Amino acid sequence: MSSHVSAPDLSPLLTAIPAPDAENITLRVDRSAERALRKRHPWLFEDGIREQQREGRAGDHAVIFDRNRNFLAIGLYDPGSSIRVRILHAGKPTPVDADFFRKRFRKLAALREPLIKKGTDGYRLINGENEGMPGFTLDRYADSLVLKLYTPAWLPHLSLLIPLLLEVQPAERLVLRLSREVMQRKDELFGLSDGTILCGPELAGPVLFRENGLTFECDPLRGQKTGFFLDQRENRERVGNLACGKEVLNVFSYTGGFSLYAARGGAKKVVSLDISKPALAAAERNFALNRAESQVRATKHEILLADAFKGLQELAEQKRRFDLVIIDPPSFAKKQSEVKNALAAYERLVRLGIRVLRSGGHLVMASCSARVSAEEFFNVVHDAAQKVGRPIDEVSRSGHAVDHPVGFPEGEYLKCLFGIVA
């Protein structure tokens, strides 16, 4: 970990952001919202507010009281979102100041120390709502930090928070990423945009980082999420342990994370299938970065540019077969109305994946759709296999890694099944 930054030189764009109002907004909520907040739910929705003392701007502090005017919680107000307040603290009143955030950052950094000892310097430092920082995620890639915001309510606080972050987690630069919803609120961004460097030098190219001793590149400015899918680290390691001597197909391969682990694990051949030509080019570069590993050097790596569904169909028609098939699709259900179609897509992928899997081969099937419950997902995987007459002998299930903890029901999204197919 670098210690380059002691007194960060922040982007001048941050000085244009008005400070939050010194006077808190006071709110009273209904019974339903009160129950949720007492259970430490991180969101207060607009329809749960009974009384509001005054209007405010995104980023103002909102203090929430119950029906008897007792303190419930304090959070960041956002008038442009149905999530009207993102909760920072609930329970007993406490000052939300520099010391409050410094203690929180130190606590979260300490939880990540085991990862560093395993040759990893790419991991999530702050997992948003699940760790008391709703709408605020922070990832580390070696000497670069990448902050992704899901509400503009954090912007007025960045001048305070960035020096505290760099005090706890020294880094060379800090990159800002914005969710689609936040990017649409241009009038509230004060000149900031997705990919703005808030601190440190500009990026001349990809950032290199280490994960369990392997080297990967990522693009913090334009890559998906914050540049890499850090949440699948433990599942990638499991795949590496399964891959020795096998022919492996990695579907929705992106930049080849599962593929590279399989190669290091001793796979004879790995096929990376993705619809993105730039992602596949990055996968090839990731293999090149690890050629010093004898197993990686010995593995034949084939890239296949195709839509996942069509590509699997074509592989089946070509009678190609694999010993290990990994299917890690993007989120198919971003809202409740999409769940039915998502389940149908999972079923189709399982059917297609099994068609190219040798008898006794391993299927690794993942979902990152929070709207699809674990029960629904695992049931549809098993049902699809049963329908084609090749049931799955389930070996294990996995969920969230240590740096992606779950703090509330909606925060649970990742699930993965490892099984042997008849």
N, C-alpha and C positions, 0 to 999 in steps of 0.2 A: 504494500500500500504506500502510495506516495505521501510525502509531507511537504510538497512544494508550496502550498497556499497557506499563508499565515494571516495576511491582511488582504482579503480578496478585493480586487478592483471590479466592482459591479458594473454591469451595463448601464450606461446613462439613461436608457429607456425606463429603468426602474424608478428614476427620480421624477418621472412625469405622472406616476400613479398617485392619486390623492390618498393621503393617510386615512384609515378608518375613522369614523366619528368617535370623538372622545366619550360621548354619551351612549350608553348601551340602549338597545331596543328591548323593551320588556314585553313578554308574551304570556298569555294564559292559554292552556290547552284543554281539550275535551278528555273524557275518561279513557277513550281508546288510545289516544296519543300518550296520555299519562302512563298507562300500563306499559306501553312499548318503551318509553324512556326509562321507566324503573327497571326494565329488563336489559337496559344498556343498548337499546337499538340506536344506531348512529344517525338516523334521519328523522326529522320532523317534517311531515308533509303539510302543505298549505291548508288542506281541508281539516286538519287537526287543531287549527288555531281558533280559539274562541274570542280572544281579545288581543288587540295590539295597540300599544301606547303611541307609536308613531311609525311612519314609513322610514326606510333606510336604503343605503346602497349596498351592493355586493361587497362583502368583507366586513361589514359592521358586526360588532358582537351583539348577539341576541341572548338575553337571559330569560329562561323559561321557568314559569311558576305553575304549581298545580292549582286546583280549584280553591284550595284554602290559602293561597298565596304563599305557599312554602316553596323554597328553591328546589328545582328539579335538575336543571342542566344549563350549560352555556355552550354556544356554538357560533358558527359563522353564518350570517344571514345572506340569502341569495334571492332577491325578488323576481329574478328571471327564470326560476326553476320551480317545478312542483315540489321538489325537495327544498322547502323554504329555509330550513336550518340544518347545517351539518354539525353534529354534536362533537365537541372537543372534550367535554368533561361532564359527568353526571354524579349525583350523590351530594356530598357536602360542598358548599361554596369554596372556591379556591381562585386565586389570581391567575389569569391566563397571560403570562408575561414571558420574558426571555428565559427565566429560570425554569418555568413550566416546560417549555419546549426543549431546553437543554437536557433536562432530566429524562424526558421522553426519548430523545434521540440517543442518549447514552445507553438507556435500557435496551432499545431495539438493536443497536449496534452490537451489544454484548451477546445477544441471541444468535448472531451470525458468525461468531468466532469459530465454531467447529468447521464451518465451510472453508475458511481460510487455511486451516490446518490440512485440508485434503487437496491442496493445490488448486484452489478455486478463488479467482478474484472477479468473477462475474456472478452477481446474485442480487436479489431484491433486498433493499435496506429498509424500506417502509412500505407496508402493504395496505395503504389506504384505510378504509373504514374498519378493517379487521384489526388495526393496531392504533386506533384512536386518532387517525389523520384522514378523515373522510374526504374523498375526492382528490387525494394527494398520494401518488406513488413515486418512489425513488429507487432507481436501480443503479448499481455500480458495474462498470466495465473497465477493469484495471484502474487507470488514473482519470477516467471520465465518469461523472455522475449524470444521470438522465432523470429529470423530473417530469412526470406527466400529471397534468391537472385536468380534472373533470368538472370543475366549476371555477369561474373567475373570482369567486369569493376569497381565494388565496392570494390573488395578485397584490392587494395592498399590504400584505404581510411579508412579502418576499425579501424586502430590504432588511428586515429583522431576522428572518429565518435562515437565509443563505449563509451569513457569517457563522451562525450557530451550527449549521450542518457541517460546514468546512472545518470548524473547530473540533467536532467529534469525528468526522470522516474526511480528512484532508484529501484533496483531489486537485488535478491540474485544471479541470474545466467543469462547468455545469451547463448542460443543454436543457432547454425547455421544450417539451412536447405537449400538445393540446388535443383533447378529444374533439371529435367532429362537432359535437354540440357547442363546445366552447369556441371553436373556430368560427362558428356562425354568428357569434355575438361580437362582431368586430368593433363596434362602438365602445365596448367595455374592455378592450385589450390594450389601449394606450400605445399602439404601435408595435406591441409584441406579436409574434406569429409563431407558428409551429416550426421548430428548429432554431429558434433564437438562442444564441450562446449568451447566457446570463453572466458568466464569469470565465475568464481564462482565454487562451488562444483559439483561433478558428481551427477547424478540422481540415487537414489536407487530404484525408482519405479515410478508409475504414479504421475503426479502433480494434486492436487485437486484445483478447483477454483469455484467461485460462479457466477451464472447467474440469475438475478431477484430473488435472495433468494434461489435458488436451488443449490445443490452441484453436480459437475460433476468431473470425472477424465478425464485426457487426457494423451497421450504419445507424448511429444514433439519431441522425437528422431526418432520415426518410424511411428507415426500416419499420416493419410491422411491430406493434406495441412500442417498446422503446429501442428496438433494434434486434431483439432476439427473444426466443421463447424460453426464458429462464425457468419457468415453472415445471418443465418436463425433465429437469436434470436427473432426478432420481430414477425416473422411468427409462431414460437413456442408459443409465448405468446398468439397470436390470437387463436391458436388451443386450448390452455388451457381454454380460455374463452368460447369455443364452446362445450367442452367435457362433461359437467355435465350430469350424468345419461346415457351416451352413451357407446355402444360397439365400440371400435376404432381399426382400422387396420392401422399400420404404415409400408409402403412398402419402401424398401431401408432404413431401420431404422438405419443402422450403429450402434452407441453406445447408441441409444435410446433417443435422445434429444426430439423429438416430443412426444414420448411415455411417458416420465416422466412428461412433461407439461400436457399432457392429464390426467394422473393419479392425479396430484395435482389439476386439474380442476374438479375432481369428476367423472371421467369415471368409469363405472361399471367394464369394462374389457378392456385390451389393448393387442393387438397382435403385436409383433415386428418381422417383416419378413426381413431377410437379408441372403446373400450368404456366409457371413464371420462368421465363428464360433468364432474367437477372438472378433469381434465386438459385437456379441450377448452376449458373456460372460461379456464384459465391460458394456453392457446395464443392465445386471442383477446386476452388482456391483453398477452402478449408482442408481438403485432403492434401493439397500440396504443402500446406503449412505444417503438416504432421508426418511428412515422409520419413523423418528420422525414426519414427516408430516402425520397427520391422514388420509388424503385423499389418499396419496400414499400407506399407509399401508393397506387401505381398498380395493384397486384396485387389481384385479387379473391380473398378467402380464404373458402372454404366449409368449415364443420365438419360432420362426419357421425358421429353417435353410433351405433355398431354394433359387433357382434362382427366381427373382421377377416375370418373365413372367410365368414360370412353377408353381410357388407357387400360383399365382392368379388363374390360370386355375384349379388347384387342389381344391382350396377353393370353387370355383364356382361349380365344380362337386360334392363337398361334401354338397352343398346347404347351406354353411355358409354365413350369412349376417351380415352387420355392419351398424351402424348409421353414422359413420364418417370414411372416407378413406383418408389417406395422402399418396401421391406418390411424392417422392423427389429424382428423379434419378440422377446419375452422368452425367457429360457432355457427350452428345452423338455426338457432332460435334466440334472437335478440329481444323478442317480445313474446308474450304468452300465445298470441294467435299463430305463431310459427311453430309451436311445439309439435303439432300433428305431422307437419311436413318434415320436421327434423327427424322424428322417429322413423318415418318412412325412408328418409335418406340413410340413416344408420342401418336399417334393415337391408337396404339394397347394397350398401357397401360391404356388409358382412357376407351376404350371398356371393358377391363378386370376389371378395377376398378369399373365401373358402374355395372357390373354383380354381384358383391358381396356387392353392396350398396342398402340398403332398400329404398323404395320410400320415397321421402322427406328427404333423408339423405344428409349430407354434403360431397362434394368432395373438397379436397385441392390438387391442381396439380401445381408442380413447375418445373422450368427449370433453369439450370445454364450454358447453352450453349450460349456464346456470339455470335457465328456465326448465331444462330437462333434469328431472330428479335422478339420483343414483339408481333408485329402484326401477324407474321407467327404462333407463339406459341399459342396465344389466339384463333386465327381462327381455328387451327387444333383441339384444345380441344373442342370447340363448335361444329365443324363439326362432330367429332367422336361421340359425344353424340346425335346429331340429327340423324345420320345414324342408331343408334340402337334404335331410337324411345324414347329416354329419355333425352330430352333437359335440359340444365343447366340454372337455373335462377341465373345469376351472382350476388353475394353479394358485392364482392370487388376484386380489384387487388392490388398487392403490388410489390415494387421493392427493392431498396437498403436501408439498415439501415444507421443510422447517422455515424457510424464508417466505412462504406464502400461507401463513396461518389463517384459519377461519375464525372470525370473531362474532359472526351473526349469520342467520340462515341464508340470506341472499348472497353472502360472500363465498359460499361453497359452490364451485363450478367444475373443478377438475375431477375426473374419475377415469380409471383405466383398468381394463381386464386383461390378464395374461392367462391363456388357456391352450390346451392341446386338442387339436381337432381330429376326430376319427377319420 
